[in-house]
Amino acid sequence: MTKLHLAKLHATGNDFLVRLALDGDAGALPPATVVALCDRHRGVGADGLLTIAPPSEGADCTMVVQNADGGTAEMTGNGIRCLAWVASRAGLGTRDTLVVDTAGGRREVALTRDALGTVNAAEVDMGAVTFGDTDVAVPAGYATYTADIASIGNPHVVCFVDLPATVPVAEHGPIIETDPRFPNRTNVEFVRIVEDSIIEMRVWERGVGETLSCGTGACAAAAVMHHRGWVGDTVEVWVPGGTLHVQIGDTVRLGGPVVHVFDLDLDIETA
């Protein structure tokens, strides 16, 4: 039996369990444990579990990402902002900044605090977007989507649609995620332009399912549309869980709110 302390947070509805493990076992938890914890009916419920592990030189901590299916991921834009809330409470970083090592590279998070000094929003430099093939025909069930391929430390297929609300994401998302052209599987965004500075998005996350929000997906979608000349440098991304803000330059910056839900202590079987 292992005692586990977790914090639950969400960023525009994309929710995470965050584990502080600066001493002792700081690696990933057993996949079955993560699956059980993230189960919304039999566990705590979350889109993923994040571990705050010891830093390497020049960073304040390391982020280990596990999706709800127990598998690991390179990066999470909403998750790293949730992690920053917990890391800041633990005294890591400065009042304004947290430097985090991830499997997708080192990231710097700028913190915003309320009148009581609690982190209530964060903006993270997500690094540069790498663009792949454009105008790719992606079949899914009865539909074929036109999509662009992009990576921002993790893989994305950005599908252009007339109305995200009408897309059968739960049906078509997993088909595209596991398309043989994407050997490591992929995240899938269904997006449309609302106006010059606003896009609307629904997302199927690799190893999770449909989520209310996806930070890396918002960055990939905004960057793809910017690359095509459809939007400017500053983009509002509407997701079912709220609004994210993306600033596009040499790198892409992602901003949005962070909400602490609760803390809990658990006794779990990890064998």
CORNORTA-V796776 format. One record per backbone hydrogen bond with DSSP energy under -1.0 kcal/mol. CO is the residue of the C=O (numbers start at 1). NH is the residue of the N-H. E is the energy in kcal/mol with one decimal. If there is no record, write none. Layout:
co = [CO & CO]
nh = [NH & NH]
e = [E & E]
This chain:
co = [2 & 4 & 6 & 7 & 8 & 8 & 9 & 10 & 11 & 14 & 15 & 16 & 17 & 18 & 19 & 30 & 31 & 32 & 33 & 34 & 37 & 37 & 38 & 39 & 47 & 48 & 49 & 50 & 51 & 52 & 53 & 56 & 61 & 62 & 64 & 65 & 66 & 67 & 71 & 74 & 76 & 78 & 79 & 80 & 81 & 82 & 83 & 84 & 85 & 86 & 87 & 88 & 96 & 97 & 98 & 99 & 99 & 100 & 101 & 102 & 107 & 108 & 109 & 110 & 112 & 112 & 114 & 118 & 120 & 121 & 122 & 123 & 124 & 127 & 130 & 133 & 136 & 138 & 140 & 143 & 145 & 146 & 147 & 148 & 149 & 150 & 151 & 154 & 155 & 156 & 157 & 158 & 159 & 163 & 164 & 167 & 168 & 168 & 169 & 172 & 173 & 174 & 176 & 179 & 182 & 187 & 188 & 189 & 190 & 191 & 192 & 195 & 197 & 198 & 198 & 199 & 200 & 202 & 203 & 204 & 205 & 205 & 207 & 209 & 212 & 214 & 215 & 216 & 217 & 218 & 219 & 220 & 221 & 222 & 223 & 224 & 225 & 226 & 233 & 235 & 236 & 237 & 238 & 239 & 242 & 244 & 245 & 246 & 247 & 251 & 252 & 253 & 254 & 255 & 256 & 259 & 262 & 264 & 266 & 268]
nh = [268 & 266 & 264 & 18 & 261 & 262 & 16 & 259 & 14 & 11 & 47 & 9 & 50 & 7 & 52 & 34 & 35 & 36 & 37 & 38 & 44 & 45 & 46 & 43 & 68 & 17 & 66 & 19 & 64 & 21 & 62 & 59 & 101 & 53 & 51 & 73 & 49 & 70 & 67 & 104 & 80 & 82 & 83 & 84 & 85 & 86 & 87 & 88 & 89 & 90 & 92 & 91 & 111 & 94 & 109 & 60 & 61 & 107 & 63 & 105 & 100 & 125 & 98 & 123 & 120 & 121 & 117 & 114 & 258 & 112 & 256 & 110 & 254 & 252 & 151 & 149 & 147 & 145 & 143 & 140 & 138 & 160 & 136 & 158 & 132 & 156 & 130 & 152 & 187 & 150 & 189 & 148 & 191 & 166 & 167 & 169 & 171 & 172 & 173 & 176 & 177 & 178 & 179 & 182 & 185 & 157 & 204 & 159 & 202 & 161 & 200 & 198 & 236 & 194 & 195 & 238 & 192 & 190 & 211 & 188 & 208 & 209 & 69 & 205 & 241 & 218 & 219 & 220 & 221 & 222 & 223 & 224 & 225 & 226 & 227 & 228 & 230 & 229 & 248 & 246 & 199 & 244 & 201 & 242 & 239 & 237 & 255 & 235 & 253 & 249 & 126 & 247 & 124 & 245 & 122 & 10 & 8 & 6 & 4 & 2]
e = [-3.0 & -2.9 & -2.6 & -3.1 & -2.9 & -1.3 & -2.7 & -2.5 & -1.6 & -1.7 & -2.5 & -2.3 & -3.2 & -2.0 & -3.5 & -1.8 & -2.6 & -2.1 & -2.5 & -2.5 & -1.3 & -2.7 & -1.7 & -1.4 & -1.2 & -2.2 & -2.2 & -3.2 & -2.2 & -2.4 & -2.6 & -2.0 & -2.5 & -3.2 & -2.4 & -1.5 & -2.8 & -2.4 & -3.2 & -1.1 & -2.1 & -1.8 & -3.1 & -1.7 & -1.1 & -1.4 & -2.9 & -2.6 & -1.9 & -1.6 & -2.6 & -1.6 & -2.8 & -2.7 & -3.4 & -2.8 & -1.2 & -3.4 & -3.1 & -1.7 & -3.3 & -2.3 & -2.2 & -2.6 & -2.4 & -1.3 & -2.1 & -2.5 & -2.0 & -2.5 & -1.6 & -3.7 & -2.5 & -2.4 & -2.3 & -2.7 & -2.1 & -3.0 & -2.2 & -3.3 & -3.2 & -2.5 & -3.4 & -2.9 & -3.3 & -2.3 & -2.9 & -2.0 & -1.8 & -2.2 & -2.7 & -2.0 & -2.9 & -1.8 & -1.5 & -2.2 & -1.1 & -2.9 & -2.6 & -2.1 & -2.8 & -1.5 & -1.6 & -2.7 & -2.5 & -2.0 & -2.9 & -3.6 & -2.0 & -2.8 & -2.6 & -1.6 & -3.3 & -2.4 & -1.6 & -3.2 & -1.8 & -2.9 & -1.2 & -2.7 & -2.2 & -2.1 & -1.3 & -2.9 & -2.4 & -2.3 & -2.1 & -2.8 & -2.8 & -2.5 & -2.5 & -2.4 & -2.2 & -2.2 & -2.8 & -1.6 & -2.8 & -1.4 & -3.3 & -2.8 & -2.7 & -2.4 & -2.7 & -2.0 & -2.7 & -2.9 & -2.8 & -3.0 & -2.7 & -2.4 & -3.1 & -2.4 & -2.7 & -2.5 & -2.2 & -2.3 & -3.4 & -2.7 & -2.9 & -3.1]
